Amino acid sequence: MNPGPPAPQASVLSKLDHGPKLQYHVPSSDSSTKERILNTLISLKRKGLARSTLEHISFILKYLAKHCDMNNPESVKDFIANKNVENSYKNQLVKIYNYV
């Protein structure tokens, strides 16, 4: 008896399991900021956060590093406070910055 091809969900899962490793690349920041972001992502990975969550956190941290001094909490606060976005997004930025 030949069971036929696997269900579509099974092939998607097998592709996810063998996908490329998550890469931690922090462009155009000073070395201490890069190191803090990388250490934060590695720590969160060890805690078992999902890959998609780590990618989102990485994106936000790199975004913050590009626009303000991550080593100066007042600079980050000013940037977030003056950003013309919804408060829910500002809360998300603050929460992610607090991981560092």
MARNUTI-26365 format. One line per field, with one value per residue: x, y, z of N, C-alpha, C in turn. Coordinates in Angstrom, 1 decimal, padded with zeros to 4 digits. Example, Ala and Ser with C-alpha at 12.3 -4.5 7.8 and 13.67 -1.06 7.14 Angstrom:
n.px c(013.2;012.8)
n.py c(-005.7;-002.2)
n.pz c(007.8;007.1)
ca.px c(012.3;013.7)
ca.py c(-004.5;-001.1)
ca.pz c(007.8;007.1)
c.px c(013.2;012.9)
c.py c(-003.3;000.0)
c.pz c(007.8;007.9)
***
This chain:
n.px c(000.8;000.7;001.1;001.1;001.8;003.1;001.1;000.3;000.9;002.8;005.0;005.6;006.3;008.6;010.3;010.6;012.0;014.5;015.5;017.5;019.9;019.1;020.3;022.4;022.9;024.0;023.9;025.8;026.2;027.8;030.4;029.8;027.1;026.2;027.2;025.6;023.0;023.3;023.9;021.6;019.7;020.7;020.4;017.6;016.9;017.9;016.1;014.0;012.4;010.4;011.5;010.4;009.6;012.1;013.3;011.6;012.1;014.9;014.7;013.4;015.2;017.5;016.4;015.9;018.6;019.6;018.4;018.8;020.9;021.6;022.9;022.2;019.7;017.9;018.1;016.8;014.3;013.5;013.4;011.4;009.2;008.8;008.1;005.8;003.5;001.1;000.2;000.3;002.2;004.4;004.6;005.3;007.9;009.2;009.0;010.5;013.0;013.6;014.4;017.1)
n.py c(-001.2;002.2;005.2;007.7;011.2;013.3;015.2;018.7;020.4;018.9;019.0;021.7;022.1;020.5;021.9;024.2;023.3;022.8;025.2;028.2;029.3;031.6;034.8;037.1;040.2;043.4;046.3;049.3;050.4;051.4;049.4;048.6;048.8;047.0;044.7;044.6;044.3;041.9;040.1;040.3;039.2;036.6;035.8;035.9;034.0;031.7;031.5;030.5;031.9;032.3;032.0;034.0;035.9;036.7;037.7;039.9;041.4;041.9;043.5;045.8;046.6;047.2;049.2;051.2;051.6;052.8;055.2;056.5;056.9;054.0;053.5;055.5;056.0;058.3;059.4;057.5;057.5;060.1;059.9;058.0;059.2;061.5;060.4;060.2;058.2;055.6;055.1;052.5;051.4;052.8;051.8;049.2;049.6;050.5;048.3;046.4;047.7;047.6;045.0;045.0)
n.pz c(000.0;-000.9;000.6;-000.7;-001.5;001.1;003.4;002.7;004.9;006.3;004.5;004.6;007.3;007.4;005.8;007.3;009.5;008.5;007.7;007.1;009.6;012.2;011.8;013.4;012.8;013.1;011.6;011.1;013.8;016.9;018.4;021.1;021.2;019.3;020.4;022.8;021.7;020.3;022.5;023.9;022.1;021.9;024.6;024.8;022.9;024.1;026.2;024.9;023.1;020.1;016.7;015.0;016.8;017.8;015.5;015.1;017.4;017.0;014.7;015.7;017.7;016.1;014.6;016.6;017.4;015.1;015.1;017.5;020.5;021.9;024.2;025.9;027.9;028.1;025.5;024.0;025.2;024.5;021.7;021.3;022.6;021.0;018.6;016.0;016.3;017.1;020.6;021.4;019.8;020.6;023.2;022.6;021.5;023.8;025.5;024.1;024.0;026.7;027.1;026.6)
ca.px c(000.0;001.5;000.3;001.1;002.7;002.8;000.1;001.0;001.4;004.1;006.2;005.9;007.0;010.0;011.1;010.9;013.0;015.9;015.8;018.8;020.0;018.8;021.6;022.4;023.7;023.6;024.7;026.1;026.1;029.1;030.6;029.2;025.6;026.1;027.4;024.4;021.9;023.6;023.8;020.1;019.1;021.2;019.8;016.2;016.9;018.1;014.9;013.0;011.5;010.2;012.3;009.7;009.7;013.5;013.5;010.9;012.9;016.1;014.4;013.1;016.5;018.3;015.8;016.3;020.1;019.9;017.8;019.2;022.0;021.1;023.6;021.7;018.2;017.2;018.0;015.8;013.0;013.1;013.1;010.1;008.2;008.6;007.7;004.4;002.8;000.1;000.8;000.5;003.5;005.4;004.7;006.0;009.3;009.7;009.1;011.6;014.2;013.8;015.1;018.5)
ca.py c(000.0;003.4;006.2;008.9;012.3;013.8;016.3;020.0;020.9;018.2;019.5;023.1;021.9;019.9;023.1;025.1;022.6;022.8;026.5;028.8;029.7;033.0;035.5;038.3;041.2;044.7;047.2;050.7;050.9;051.2;048.0;048.2;048.7;045.7;043.6;044.5;043.7;040.4;039.4;040.3;038.2;035.3;035.5;035.6;032.7;030.6;031.5;029.8;032.7;031.8;032.7;035.2;036.9;037.2;038.5;041.2;042.2;042.3;044.6;047.0;047.1;047.8;050.5;052.1;051.9;053.6;056.6;057.1;056.3;053.0;053.6;056.7;055.8;059.5;059.6;056.5;058.0;061.3;059.5;057.3;060.1;062.4;059.7;060.4;056.9;055.3;054.8;051.0;051.1;053.3;050.8;048.0;050.0;050.6;046.9;045.8;048.4;047.1;043.7;045.3)
ca.pz c(000.0;-001.0;001.2;-001.5;-001.0;002.5;003.4;002.5;006.2;006.6;003.7;005.1;008.6;007.2;005.3;008.4;010.4;007.9;007.2;007.5;011.0;012.5;011.8;014.2;012.2;013.5;010.8;011.4;015.2;017.5;018.8;022.3;020.9;018.6;021.4;023.7;020.9;020.1;023.7;024.2;021.2;022.3;025.8;024.5;022.2;025.2;027.0;024.1;022.2;018.8;015.7;014.4;017.8;017.8;014.3;015.3;018.4;016.3;013.8;016.5;018.3;015.1;014.2;017.6;017.3;013.9;015.3;018.8;021.2;022.7;025.5;026.6;028.0;027.8;024.1;023.5;025.7;023.7;020.4;021.3;023.0;019.9;017.4;015.6;016.1;018.2;021.9;021.5;019.1;021.5;024.3;022.1;021.5;025.2;026.0;023.5;024.5;028.1;027.0;026.5)
c.px c(000.9;000.6;000.3;001.9;002.2;001.8;000.9;001.6;002.7;005.2;006.6;006.7;008.4;010.9;011.5;012.0;014.4;016.2;017.1;018.7;019.7;020.2;021.4;023.4;023.2;024.4;024.8;025.7;027.5;029.1;029.9;027.6;025.4;026.2;026.2;023.2;022.1;023.4;022.3;019.4;019.4;020.5;018.3;016.0;017.0;016.9;013.7;012.1;011.5;011.1;011.7;009.8;011.1;013.8;012.8;011.7;014.2;015.8;014.2;014.4;017.4;017.8;016.1;017.7;020.4;019.5;018.2;020.3;021.4;021.7;023.1;020.2;017.4;017.1;016.9;014.4;012.5;012.7;011.7;009.0;007.8;008.1;006.2;003.7;001.8;000.9;001.1;001.8;004.6;005.6;005.5;007.5;009.9;009.9;010.3;012.9;014.6;014.5;016.6;018.9)
c.py c(001.2;004.5;007.5;010.0;012.8;015.0;017.7;020.5;020.2;018.7;020.9;023.0;021.4;021.0;024.0;024.6;022.7;024.1;027.1;029.2;031.2;033.7;036.8;039.3;042.5;045.7;048.6;051.1;050.7;049.8;047.6;048.0;047.3;044.6;043.5;043.9;042.2;039.6;039.3;039.3;036.8;034.8;035.1;034.3;031.5;030.5;030.8;030.6;032.2;032.7;034.0;036.3;037.5;038.1;039.9;042.0;042.7;043.5;045.9;047.5;047.8;049.2;051.6;052.6;052.8;055.1;057.2;056.4;055.3;052.9;054.7;056.5;057.1;059.8;058.7;057.0;059.2;060.9;058.8;058.3;061.1;061.8;059.9;059.1;056.7;054.9;053.3;050.7;051.6;052.4;049.6;048.4;050.0;049.2;046.3;046.4;047.9;045.7;043.9;045.7)
c.pz c(000.0;-000.5;000.4;-000.9;000.4;002.3;003.3;003.8;006.5;005.8;004.2;006.4;008.3;006.6;006.4;009.3;009.9;007.3;007.7;009.0;011.1;012.6;012.6;013.6;012.5;012.7;011.5;012.8;015.8;018.1;020.1;022.1;020.2;019.5;022.3;023.0;020.7;021.4;024.2;023.4;021.6;023.6;025.6;023.8;023.2;026.0;026.2;023.3;020.8;017.8;015.2;015.5;017.9;016.6;014.5;016.3;017.8;015.4;014.6;017.1;017.3;014.6;015.3;017.6;016.2;014.2;016.6;019.4;022.2;024.1;026.4;026.7;027.7;026.3;023.5;024.0;024.8;022.3;020.3;021.6;021.8;018.6;017.2;015.3;017.2;019.5;022.0;020.8;020.0;022.7;023.9;022.0;022.8;025.7;025.4;023.9;025.9;028.2;027.1;027.9)
***
